Amino acid sequence: MNLTRRGYITGMPRIELPLDNLPLDMPVRLRQDGAAIVVIRTGDGVRAFQDRCPHAQWPISEGEMIDGILVCPGHGWQFNITTGHCLNAPAYQLRPLAVAVDNHGVHIAWN
């Protein structure tokens, strides 16, 4: 199933999927058109980031959520999933992607 479509206004690639396909508090990796994306659904909403740790390029989707913090599987760096900021090294952060949730599901866009 091809989840990627180009936005008819922006031309940006995007993924659309049902909200129910995303488990709560668990990073999910989506790969489409050469892009690796990590999506996290919490009680506060859905966030998406480029799927790599900015420190050592580990797939952040292989990490785990602990008390609302995404922990990198490589060196244990911790990321605030609301902002993407690294709690261990403030100069680093995850690259956020545009996310919208509506009655039709989750829509993620990137360029």
Residue pairs with C-beta under 8 A, 6 or more apart in sequence:
2 32
3 15
3 16
3 17
3 30
3 32
4 13
4 14
4 15
4 32
4 33
5 13
5 14
5 16
6 12
6 13
6 14
7 14
7 109
10 109
10 111
12 109
12 110
12 111
13 32
13 33
13 35
13 109
13 110
13 111
14 107
14 108
14 109
14 110
15 30
15 32
15 37
15 106
15 107
15 108
16 104
16 105
16 106
16 107
16 108
17 30
17 105
17 106
18 105
18 106
19 41
19 46
19 101
19 105
19 106
22 28
22 39
22 40
22 41
22 46
22 106
23 41
24 41
24 42
24 43
25 40
25 41
25 42
25 65
26 40
26 41
26 65
27 38
27 39
27 40
27 60
27 61
27 62
27 63
27 64
27 65
27 70
28 38
28 39
28 40
28 41
28 61
29 36
29 37
29 38
29 51
29 59
29 61
29 62
30 36
30 37
30 38
30 39
30 108
31 37
31 51
35 50
35 110
36 50
36 51
36 52
36 59
36 61
37 48
37 49
37 50
37 51
37 97
37 108
37 110
38 48
38 49
38 50
38 51
38 59
38 60
38 61
38 70
39 46
39 47
39 48
39 99
39 106
39 108
40 46
40 47
40 48
40 65
40 70
40 81
42 65
42 68
42 81
44 82
45 99
45 101
46 99
46 101
46 106
47 81
47 82
47 84
47 96
47 99
48 96
48 97
48 98
48 99
48 108
49 60
49 84
49 94
49 95
49 96
49 97
50 94
50 95
50 97
50 110
51 59
51 60
51 61
52 58
52 59
52 60
53 59
53 60
53 72
53 74
53 75
53 77
53 94
54 86
54 92
54 93
54 94
54 95
55 72
55 74
55 75
55 77
55 86
55 89
55 92
56 72
56 74
56 75
58 72
58 73
58 74
58 75
59 73
60 70
60 72
60 73
60 79
60 94
62 73
63 70
63 71
63 72
63 73
64 70
64 71
64 73
65 71
65 81
68 80
68 81
69 78
69 79
69 80
69 81
69 87
70 78
70 79
70 81
70 94
71 77
71 78
71 79
72 78
72 79
76 88
77 86
77 87
77 88
77 89
77 92
78 86
78 87
78 88
79 85
79 86
79 87
79 93
79 94
80 87
83 93
84 93
84 94
84 95
84 96
85 92
85 93
86 92
86 93
86 94
97 108
97 109
97 110
98 108
98 109
98 110
99 106
99 107
99 108
100 106
100 107
101 107
